Amino acid sequence: MNNSLGKRRFLLTFVLVFSIFILSSFRKHEFHSSLAEIHYNPATKSLEVSLRVFSDDLETALSKENKRTLKVEDNATIDPFIKQYLSRHFVLADTKNAKKSINWVGKEITVDVTWLYFEIPVTEELNGLKINNTLLFESFDDQVNIVNVIYKSQKKTYLFKSDQTTQTIEL
């Protein structure tokens, strides 16, 4: 990879991640984003996903998709709606485009951010797997989704926008 291209990607990722954390302190925000960290667990042969979204953005998307007002609350009532939403908008597929299942673990709600935790079983090599991330695109034109994949000692960042919703893992 060209060194200056790598530096530009790193800088863009740094600015986006920094913006997410700064803007998370505001109740209403102008920037729509999500941040996912994916770690491979060799003991369980699964990808452990921690996904950070603004709670009000998630509520907007869930309400829109289910055609009724839904609130993200600290109980299990909303969990089936979140899992269904994730299975449509955060998809991992193998090289033959077979969709991987999501095993819901839970959520953690802070003042204005919700962390979603789930696992995706994988038995094959990560290289070549495809991530399709359309989280919140149906609700916000400026939505940007960042996914960090950490495998062994390698880390790679993928940026998803409305014109680039699918990327192939290459570590």
Salt bridges, closest charged atoms under 4 A:
GLU37 OE1 - HIS39 NE2 3.90
ASP56 OD1 - HIS29 ND1 3.94
ASP57 OD2 - HIS29 NE2 2.89
GLU59 OE1 - LYS71 NZ 3.80
GLU65 OE2 - ARG88 NH1 2.40
GLU65 OE1 - HIS89 NE2 3.04
ASP79 OD1 - LYS107 NZ 2.59
GLU124 OE1 - LYS100 NZ 2.86
ASP142 OD1 - HIS32 ND1 2.70
